[in-house]
Structures are given as structure tokens and as C-alpha cells.
Amino acid sequence: MGKLKAKDIGKIKPKSKCCKKSTRCVKCPVVLHRLGKQDCRSMCKKDFQKVLDKARKR
């Protein structure tokens, strides 16, 4: 999948179920929902990475 960019959030198709791992994967529906609630398109790369890390934590 490579590096994730803020503009690609809307294009990712979520998996059917959460993977239940300690750090969620990027395609997890929970992570994509949390990122969708943020305004990721207007963020710089550094801010987007912080929001992504927070969304993936358990």
C-alpha cells in the first residue's frame, strides 16, 4: 500500500471487520471512521501523521 497521504483517505476501502490487533491497521474501519471525522485534507504532513497515530492506538 505504501505511504498514506491525507488526500487518499476517501479512496481507501475499509475491511469488513476490525483486526483486533494492538495497533490497528490503516484499512481498519475504526481508523477510517476516526480519520473521516477530522479535516485531514487541510492538514500538513506532520499534523496528519499525529492524527493517524492517535487513530491507530488502542
C-alpha positions as CSV (number, residue, x, y, z in Angstrom):
1,M,0.0,0.0,0.0
2,G,2.9,2.3,0.6
3,K,2.8,5.7,2.4
4,L,-0.6,7.0,3.3
5,K,-1.4,10.6,2.3
6,A,-4.1,12.8,3.6
7,K,-5.7,13.2,0.2
8,D,-6.1,9.4,-0.2
9,I,-8.3,8.8,2.8
10,G,-11.5,8.9,0.8
11,K,-10.3,6.4,-1.7
12,I,-9.4,3.6,0.8
13,K,-12.0,0.8,1.0
14,P,-12.3,-0.4,4.6
15,K,-12.0,-4.1,5.6
16,S,-15.2,-5.8,6.7
17,K,-14.1,-6.3,10.4
18,C,-11.6,-4.8,12.8
19,C,-8.5,-6.8,13.1
20,K,-8.3,-6.7,16.9
21,K,-4.5,-6.1,16.9
22,S,-2.8,-3.9,19.5
23,T,-2.1,-1.3,16.8
24,R,-4.9,-1.1,14.3
25,C,-4.1,-1.3,10.6
26,V,-4.8,1.6,8.2
27,K,-7.6,-0.1,6.4
28,C,-9.5,-0.9,9.7
29,P,-13.0,0.6,9.6
30,V,-12.5,2.2,13.1
31,V,-9.3,4.1,11.9
32,L,-11.0,5.3,8.7
33,H,-14.0,6.5,10.7
34,R,-11.8,8.4,13.1
35,L,-9.8,10.0,10.2
36,G,-13.1,10.9,8.5
37,K,-14.2,12.9,11.5
38,Q,-11.0,15.0,11.2
39,D,-10.4,17.5,8.4
40,C,-7.4,15.7,7.0
41,R,-7.2,17.3,3.6
42,S,-6.2,20.6,5.0
43,M,-3.5,19.2,7.4
44,C,0.2,19.3,6.7
45,K,2.1,16.0,6.6
46,K,3.3,16.3,10.2
47,D,-0.2,17.0,11.7
48,F,-1.7,14.2,9.6
49,Q,0.8,11.7,10.9
50,K,0.0,12.7,14.5
51,V,-3.8,12.2,13.9
52,L,-3.1,8.9,12.2
53,D,-1.0,7.6,15.1
54,K,-3.7,8.6,17.5
55,A,-6.4,6.9,15.4
56,R,-4.5,3.7,15.3
57,K,-3.8,3.4,19.0
58,R,-5.9,1.2,21.3
